[in-house]
Amino acid sequence: MKTNKIVQFILLLALFVPMVTLAVGGEDLANPAPGFFFSLTDNSFKGILLFIISQVLSVAGIIAVVFVIWGGYQYVMSGGNEEMAEKGKKTLINAIIGVVIIVLSWVIIASVSKMFLDS
């Protein structure tokens, strides 16, 4: 149990230390692979906020697509079991609604940022 917590902590550090180092270091740190992990072209509050929103929407989109696949799998593999088929159908419908909401929110964020925030 304790080993599992240690491994989780090490993985968490491995994921977040490079981002924090690049964000805090700025131009002082030489990036050996510019643009490989992420690249902020606009270091203003607006640019960072739009970057974070786009990353969150990307992760949400990936999760929604995984749920579409999972719901389709449940529906196809129900094998005549009405309860399993209904559960898969419900998962599939909710995942598709999620994908639509994520795409529409991305369109709204992109439109608002182009209309009001570009100078």
Stockholm file with secondary structure:
# STOCKHOLM 1.0

chainA/1-119         MKTNKIVQFILLLALFVPMVTLAVGGEDLANPAPGFFFSLTDNSFKGILLFIISQVLSVAGIIAVVFVIWGGYQYVMSGGNEEMAEKGKKTLINAIIGVVIIVLSWVIIASVSKMFLDS
#=GR chainA/1-119 SS CHHHHHHHHHHHHHHHHHHHHHHHHGGGSCCSSTTTSCCCSCCSHHHHHHHHHHHHHHHHHHHHHHHHHHHHHHHHTTTTCHHHHHHHHHHHHHHHHHHHHHHHHHHHHHHHIIIIICC
#=GC SS_cons         CHHHHHHHHHHHHHHHHHHHHHHHHGGGSCCSSTTTSCCCSCCSHHHHHHHHHHHHHHHHHHHHHHHHHHHHHHHHTTTTCHHHHHHHHHHHHHHHHHHHHHHHHHHHHHHHIIIIICC
//
